Amino acid sequence: MDLRFTPEERAFREEVRAFIRDNLPADTRDRMKLGHPPRKEDTIRWQRILNAKGWAALSWPKEWGGPGWSAIQRMIFLEENLMAPAPELLSFNITMIGPVLIQFGTDEQKRRFLPRAANLDDWWCQGFSEPGAGSDLASLKTSARPEGDHYVVNGQKIWTSTAHNADWCFVLVRTDPNARKRQEGISFLLVDMKTPGITVRPIVSIDGSHHLNEVFFDDVRVPMSMRVHAENKGWDVAKYLLGNERTGIARLGKSRERVHAAVAMAREVNFNGAPLIADETFRRRVAQLQVDTKALEITQYRVVSAYDKAKGAGRADPLSSVLKVKGTELLQAATELAVDVAGPLATPIWAQELEAMNEPDELMEAGSAGTASYLMLRAASIYGGTNEIQKNILTKAVLGL
Amino acid sequence: MDFEPSDDQRLLVESVTRMLRDTYDFTRRKSYMALPEGYSPAVWSQFAELGLLGLPFAEEYGGFGGSAQEVMLVMQAFGRVLVLEPYFPTVVLGGAAVNLAGSAAQKQAILPAIAEGGLKLAFAHSERQARYDLTDVVTTAKRGGGWVLDGSKTVVSHGEAADKIVVSARTGGERYDEDGITLFLVDAGASGVARRGYVSRDDTRAADISLSNVSVSDADVLGEVGGGLPIIRRVIEAGIAATAGETVGAMEAMNEMTLEYAKTRVQFGQPIGSYQVVQHRLADMFMAQEQGRSMAMLATMSIDNPDDGARAHDIALAKVGVGQAGRYVSQSAVQVHGGIGMTEEYAVGHYFRRCMVIERLFGDPAYYLARLAAEVG
């Protein structure tokens, strides 16, 4: 047991930090520092810069452009990237479809899609949830009927993040409606979003942003060569995707960045005639978040170090569910803190007023963006398997109930 | 970074676990409680035979040169069965004080005797008025040949069992001053030492100790005159790390017995573990245990950090985290058990009470949270 980072790991962190500092475009950094989400072009530009450096395809094998890092190195990179703050690598590409194709894809699929996914030449999205299939994903109804060397897809997906930006979508479809078990009639398809019959309709979320979508499939023809893994074996692919290494799932860097932002703002705002930072109640709240952050950080190190020891083999660590639940609780508490610090500044939607100003009012902007971040991240305990589902997973995997 | 125990550490845990399986269960524990010592001298001898009593001491003093990690693992095993013996005050606290501050002669006189099982220590620092404030020492030591001690110490773990007591006293400065506190090694049988023993809420014995005109020699000063506080802090940090491990063991035991109970207790025609509301409580308990384990690791791996500020910060984080986790798991364990969890004859309440005692040992989560809060900004 040794909690300390090795000199090599510390040097690696310095290298990553320096690279991000020197290469992250200033306009992206400035926006994100105020709490704004990155724009589509920010994300693409940054991922391409990282990919040129060989740092985008994080967990992929070297032959497909991976950096050949240990899980601990990946974790260090993700922390530094979030702390910068820089746009996150597009998870659909890097932690979802990439590893899936590497594990299950044909050579043709790998050659065609992996380099473009790493470089964000293709923006992927995830077509899993349906109006009637949320936490109960296996009850999905979108159908794929074979017709010659194509499938004809009909149905509807929902909560499809960034579908409006996406070039491709990986979709779970029902290919055998009569399967004995619901999980056994599902296949995993790669769908070009430009295919006729696809309609994307925006869903505006409570933070006022357009991030989510409904995606309708109306007689959409998908070549059978775009099926990943065997027909009716899509559930195995989905399980692999969801259980795949989740080093970054706790998003600790993001929570830390939000707490830093809240503390910085607390120096500027007033509370009973003194800066809020001087208030004992506020300080204890920050201290409690530091405790929770540290516990999660070490739990994450344990997961990552066990992953490296096992050489990445084996099943997903059930502690991943702890990372998800505790990580999202922390993320929500951190964004909640920032909103509380902003006080009345948290309420207006400033977008137009801020655009019109000559001199930026950083406090106003941080207040407004902090609220958007708080509202948006209510989703954190819902997506990727709700926290209640994570507890069900723990109940089964760890407690054997 | 590496979080896996080494092969040697694994072997240590196995042998301790085996020994405890042979010596400890809930029924036998009750019989040890009923002994005059409040613990089993026979089990204490077994600790000595297994080398546990010299675990953290250097080999030249009859020890095994173990690190805080080995101590944590042993304490974790102790926490699983709620060991009653005075390991914590003797080896962890008293041993650390001698190890950190003792002269070669003092170490030679004390550490091998501890390792062999022939000497027990107590660590008498806290005073009634001080609550958690380490500098609040009003017991005095005045020059008079050697030194003459006057004052009283409270809730001294296994104070009655000790052969020698590490006592803090003011040789200079005022109440709350950081300087002027000195540590002394006092013979428990010395004239003027009076001990009033009692059972603590966790079934272990503790004592209030009064010192009235107690004479000690210069050779009994532990460390520098007036320079006791930094030693006391480090002793307490070692104690916090060790009891963090013990809390993890206790949480494991509570979670296991609660899970077992949830599988077997039938209500409304089904085991209560089949109800999701109970399952999610168990999942929360498991998460608290693992977050607590992470914090115990933090404490353990921090206590050798030479940077005083960083070390104190990490220890404070760990103390809060482990304390809160222990409290949550204890309360939940009793809740899921229902009525049976309330009974003295059932084990879970005893774990609850041990966690409660550890939680407020050397400062509770609120105290350390306030300390962390002072650093914010």
Contacts between the chains, C-beta under 8 A, distances in Angstrom:
chain1	res1	chain2	res2	distance
A	1	B	2	6.0
A	1	B	3	5.8
A	1	B	4	6.9
A	1	B	5	6.1
A	1	B	6	7.4
A	1	B	9	7.5
A	1	B	69	5.3
A	1	B	297	7.0
A	1	B	300	7.8
A	1	B	301	6.8
A	2	B	1	6.3
A	2	B	2	4.7
A	2	B	301	7.0
A	3	B	1	6.5
A	3	B	3	7.8
A	3	B	297	6.5
A	3	B	298	6.8
A	3	B	301	3.5
A	3	B	302	7.4
A	4	B	1	7.0
A	4	B	301	7.3
A	5	B	1	6.0
A	6	B	1	7.2
A	9	B	1	6.9
A	72	B	1	6.0
A	263	B	376	6.8
A	263	B	377	6.5
A	266	B	377	7.9
A	267	B	377	7.2
A	277	B	376	7.3
A	277	B	377	5.0
A	280	B	370	7.8
A	280	B	373	6.4
A	283	B	373	3.8
A	283	B	374	7.3
A	283	B	376	4.3
A	283	B	377	7.4
A	284	B	369	5.5
A	284	B	370	6.8
A	284	B	373	4.5
A	286	B	373	7.1
A	286	B	376	4.7
A	287	B	320	7.9
A	287	B	369	5.2
A	287	B	370	7.9
A	287	B	372	3.7
A	287	B	373	4.3
A	287	B	375	7.8
A	287	B	376	6.1
A	288	B	320	7.6
A	288	B	369	6.4
A	290	B	317	6.6
A	290	B	372	6.2
A	290	B	376	8.0
A	291	B	295	8.0
A	291	B	317	5.3
A	291	B	320	4.7
A	291	B	321	5.1
A	291	B	324	7.7
A	291	B	369	7.4
A	291	B	372	7.2
A	292	B	291	8.0
A	292	B	321	7.7
A	294	B	295	7.2
A	294	B	298	6.5
A	294	B	314	7.8
A	294	B	317	4.7
A	294	B	318	8.0
A	294	B	321	7.0
A	295	B	291	4.2
A	295	B	292	7.7
A	295	B	294	5.0
A	295	B	295	5.2
A	295	B	298	7.9
A	295	B	317	7.9
A	295	B	321	4.8
A	296	B	291	7.1
A	296	B	294	7.7
A	297	B	294	8.0
A	298	B	294	3.6
A	298	B	295	7.1
A	298	B	297	6.0
A	298	B	298	5.6
A	299	B	290	6.0
A	299	B	291	6.1
A	299	B	294	4.5
A	301	B	1	5.7
A	301	B	3	6.5
A	302	B	3	4.7
A	302	B	294	6.5
A	302	B	297	7.8
A	305	B	1	5.6
A	305	B	2	6.0
A	305	B	3	4.8
A	305	B	4	7.2
A	306	B	3	7.1
A	306	B	4	7.4
A	309	B	4	6.2
A	319	B	290	6.4
A	322	B	286	7.8
A	322	B	287	5.0
A	322	B	290	5.6
A	322	B	291	7.5
A	325	B	287	6.4
A	326	B	287	6.4
A	326	B	291	6.6
A	388	B	280	7.1
A	390	B	283	8.0
A	391	B	279	7.1
A	391	B	280	4.7
A	391	B	283	3.9
A	391	B	284	7.3
A	392	B	276	7.5
A	392	B	279	7.2
A	392	B	283	7.9
A	394	B	283	4.2
A	394	B	286	6.0
A	394	B	287	7.4
A	395	B	279	4.2
A	395	B	280	7.4
A	395	B	282	6.6
A	395	B	283	5.4
A	398	B	283	7.8
A	398	B	286	5.7
A	399	B	259	5.6
A	399	B	273	7.9
A	399	B	279	7.3
A	399	B	282	5.5
A	399	B	283	7.1
A	399	B	286	6.7
A	401	B	259	7.6
A	401	B	262	7.2
A	401	B	263	7.1
A	401	B	273	4.9
A	401	B	274	7.4
A	401	B	279	5.6
A	401	B	282	7.2
